[in-house]
Amino acid sequence: MSFLRNTLSLHNYYKNVMDKKINSALIAAIVLLLVGVAYLGYSLYEQTQANKDMEELATLDKQEMEGEYRQFADQYSEMKTRINNDSIIAQLTREQERTEQLLQELKNTKATDAAEITRLKKELASVRAVLRSYVLEIDSLNRLNQALQDENSQMRTELEESNQQNLALTTDNATLSEKVAIAAQLNAVNIDIMMIVKGAFSSKTKDRTKHPHKIGGSTNEMKVRFTLSRNVTASNGMRKIYVRILTPTGSVLNAAGQCPFEDKEVAYTAMKAIEYTGEETPMELYVAKKETLIPGDYRVQVIADGHEIGARSIELEK
């Protein structure tokens, strides 16, 4: 029994020793694993932070490139306003469109696309060089143009003085032509209206003449009388003479058609064609009574060659 107990005690002793060794090794392994995980985690964090910093730098670099492309495109646009040469303007337009296309490509490119960013940087350098060459060319042309403008300054001054003299002469000629045209117009005087049949109406002019004509109130026809004055400056030949009678309500009495008047067409009451010889010409036009006459002021206009050549207001009263 004593031997058995000793053997069992020895077995438990070795087992405890082994368990302790295993636990120690396991703990050591766990510690090493945790240390490794912590190291890897820190390394990953550092790498992620480094990548983030690089991405931010790349983004800033991309934004700076976009600003330069935009500035160059605006410079092309501004240069086109400083020159008056269609060929160079066309070249500048093509370069501006190319710059704007590269700008759009840059905007569509991710900041992390190193290869594409590198290509667009090279393109940017090319755009910068081309722009510089155009700046020098345009400055040279502008200096040359300024020199030519200075040389021609006196010629322009003399030309302006000549133009002013010509303008004054043209104005004088236009005024003279207008005076001649006015002098050549016909002139209608002694305008009057008469009723054919006796009646209760009478005609009075605005100045209330002492002896008004007695005119009918139940008439079938009225007569408009006037005289075309003598005018040796007016051209001879056939003329159409129109009469417009405006009623107290503003309408045209017995509108018979349209005639030209001051660049438009207006209604007229009667028309007569005559051959004007430049001498004094009495005229009479008959107007059939189609409308009921009312008391009031009637305005008689005589029109020829598109202008009013005479007018008179006549009062018809019971």
Secondary structure, 3 states (H helix, E strand, C coil): CHHHHHHHHHHHHHHHHHHHHHHHHHHHHHHHHHHHHHHHHHHHHHHHHHHHHHHHHHHHHHHHHHHHHHHHHHHHHHHHCCCCCHHHHHHHHHHHHHHHHHHHHHHCCCCCCHHHHHHHHHHHHHHHHHHHHHHHHHHHHHHHHHHHHHHCHHHHHHHHHHHHHHHHHHHHHHHHHHHHHHHCCCCEEEEEEEECCCCCCEEEECCCCCCCEECCCCCCEEEEEEEECCCCCCCCEEEEEEEEEECCCCCECCCCEEEEECCEEEEECEEEEEEECCCCEEEEEEEECCCCCCCEEEEEEEEECCEEEEEEEEEEEC
